[in-house]
């Protein structure tokens, strides 16, 4: 199977409210259509995760951040250009996303994916996708496919072929939270 067919297969599942297990640009992730509240709930259930814990979304282009965030910090654009490894930015003033995806403090993590597979999938779906580590809550993230718990694999609606798209970084993304227009803090490096 080729990457185009995998994108089509995964997109078909996401468009119907399903969940996928897929390689991101950092680690293996669980995902769904980020605009679908019921699908987000499925991810929470699969991970056995507290509703209070937030998840992030992947988008294919930085310009799309404006669709989901009011008042993007001025420094955000410069930081996005400067980061070389996968980096998730925490934004406030979130809009156009289901409430169960937004953290209790009103924030959302957004990463512009560099993964060719993820970019194609997001473009075809027309929406961002949820990205959370492919593990039960409290367990270590799955850095390679063989680390993923069978309980996770058995509960998703589609598993992307591990031979199609390769995780390029093999560790969770850096996380940066904006404090205001000109300052930020690194939560995970």
Order of alpha helices (4+ residues) and beta strands (2+ residues): alpha-beta-beta-alpha-beta-alpha-alpha-beta-beta-alpha-beta-alpha-beta-beta-beta
